[in-house]
Amino acid sequence: MRKILTCSLSFLLVFVFVASVGAQEKDTPKTVINTVNKAAKFLSEKGDAGLEEFNSKDGRFVTKKIYPYVAECSKNTCAAHPVKPELVGKDLSNLQDPKGNYFTLEICMISDERPERGGWIKYWWPKPGESEPSQKFSYVKKAVGTPYTVVAGFWSEDFTVDKLNKMLE
């Protein structure tokens, strides 16, 4: 009897763990949207003084999986980045992913076209600590009243841009 109880309990623990990991993966787009929206609001309120928050790996919007960065689309530059500080101040208009996508230009296009709602893009980018690029989806949102756009994303094979944009409706 004890053996059956132990096996049942082990199965239940594995099931709960797998279910919680799956739930976290499905919550990731919503978490990214919430993070970017809060970060864009913060930047709208703070302006240039708020940029420093986005240059820190310990910034209030950075988590283990999500790190928002700031683009200044009028100059095609990165204004702040917590993971790749070498990008700050650089012209990113010619930056392409390995598939040839000019994703920074697409970021700015979405920011200009949908400043209030934002939108999603797909591109290929290495995960932190890796050199090989993986499919990444990023949510883009204009920080109203500033020249800045906040961008954050997640890596996944399970979504499409259309599916993610429907979450914004």
C-alpha positions in Angstrom: 0.0 0.0 0.0 2.8 2.4 0.9 4.5 1.7 -2.5 1.3 2.6 -4.4 0.9 5.8 -2.3 4.5 6.8 -3.0 4.2 6.1 -6.7 0.9 8.0 -6.9 2.4 11.0 -5.0 5.5 11.0 -7.3 3.3 10.9 -10.3 1.2 13.8 -8.9 4.3 15.9 -8.2 5.7 15.3 -11.7 2.3 16.2 -13.2 2.0 19.4 -11.2 5.6 20.4 -12.2 5.0 19.8 -15.9 1.7 21.6 -15.7 3.2 24.7 -14.0 6.1 24.8 -16.5 3.5 24.7 -19.4 1.4 27.4 -17.8 4.5 29.6 -17.4 5.3 29.2 -21.1 1.7 30.2 -22.0 1.8 33.2 -19.7 5.0 34.5 -21.2 3.4 36.7 -23.9 1.1 38.3 -21.3 4.0 38.8 -19.0 6.0 40.5 -21.8 3.1 42.7 -22.7 2.6 43.7 -19.0 6.3 44.4 -18.5 6.6 46.5 -21.7 3.5 48.5 -20.9 4.7 49.3 -17.4 8.2 50.1 -18.7 6.8 52.4 -21.4 4.6 54.2 -18.9 7.6 54.6 -16.6 9.7 56.0 -19.4 6.9 58.3 -20.5 6.8 59.7 -17.0 10.6 59.9 -16.4 11.8 60.8 -19.9 15.6 60.8 -20.4 16.1 60.4 -16.7 14.4 57.0 -16.8 16.9 55.6 -19.4 19.4 54.5 -16.7 16.8 52.0 -15.3 17.0 50.2 -18.6 20.8 50.0 -18.7 21.0 48.0 -15.5 20.9 44.2 -15.4 19.3 44.7 -12.0 16.7 47.2 -13.3 13.1 47.0 -12.0 11.8 45.6 -15.3 14.5 42.9 -15.8 13.7 39.3 -14.9 15.4 36.0 -15.5 13.7 35.7 -18.9 12.7 39.2 -19.8 14.9 42.2 -20.3 13.4 45.3 -21.9 15.6 47.6 -23.9 14.9 51.0 -25.4 15.2 52.1 -29.0 15.3 55.7 -30.2 13.7 55.3 -33.6 14.2 58.9 -34.9 17.9 58.2 -34.7 17.8 54.4 -35.5 19.8 53.8 -32.3 19.6 51.8 -29.1 19.1 54.2 -26.2 19.4 51.7 -23.4 20.1 48.0 -23.1 20.6 45.9 -19.9 22.2 42.9 -21.5 24.2 44.3 -24.5 25.5 47.7 -23.4 27.8 47.8 -26.4 24.6 48.5 -28.5 23.8 51.7 -26.7 24.3 54.7 -29.0 24.9 52.5 -32.1 23.1 52.9 -35.4 21.0 49.8 -35.7 19.3 50.5 -39.0 21.5 48.0 -40.9 21.3 45.3 -38.1 19.9 42.1 -39.6 19.1 38.7 -38.0 20.6 35.6 -39.7 17.6 35.3 -41.9 18.1 38.8 -43.4 15.3 40.6 -41.4 16.0 44.2 -40.6 14.1 43.8 -37.3 15.1 47.1 -35.8 13.5 48.9 -38.7 10.4 46.8 -38.2 10.4 47.7 -34.5 10.3 51.4 -35.4 7.7 50.9 -38.0 5.4 49.2 -35.5 6.1 51.9 -32.9 5.2 54.6 -35.5 2.1 52.8 -36.8 0.7 51.7 -33.5 2.0 54.0 -30.7 -0.9 53.4 -28.3 -1.3 49.6 -28.8 2.1 48.4 -29.9 2.6 45.2 -31.7 4.7 42.0 -32.1 7.6 41.1 -34.4 9.5 37.9 -35.0 13.2 37.6 -35.6 16.2 35.4 -34.9 18.4 36.3 -31.9 20.7 34.3 -29.6 19.4 33.7 -26.1 21.6 35.2 -23.4 24.8 33.1 -23.0 24.3 31.3 -26.3 25.8 32.0 -29.7 23.3 30.3 -32.0 20.2 32.4 -32.8 16.7 31.1 -31.9 13.3 32.3 -33.0 12.3 35.3 -30.8 9.1 37.3 -30.5 9.2 40.8 -29.2 6.5 43.2 -28.1 7.1 46.8 -29.2 5.5 49.8 -27.5 6.1 53.6 -27.8 6.8 55.5 -24.7 4.3 58.3 -25.3 5.7 61.8 -25.1 9.3 60.7 -25.7 11.4 59.7 -28.7 11.7 56.2 -27.2 10.2 52.7 -27.8 10.4 49.9 -25.3 11.0 46.4 -26.6 11.1 43.0 -24.8 10.5 39.5 -26.0 10.8 35.8 -25.5 12.0 32.8 -27.4 9.5 30.2 -28.6 8.5 27.9 -31.5 4.8 27.9 -30.4 3.5 31.3 -31.6 3.0 33.4 -34.6 2.9 37.2 -34.8 -0.8 37.1 -35.8 -1.6 35.0 -32.8 0.3 37.3 -30.5 -1.2 40.5 -32.0 -4.7 39.1 -31.4 -3.9 39.1 -27.7 -3.7 42.9 -27.9 -7.3 43.3 -29.2 
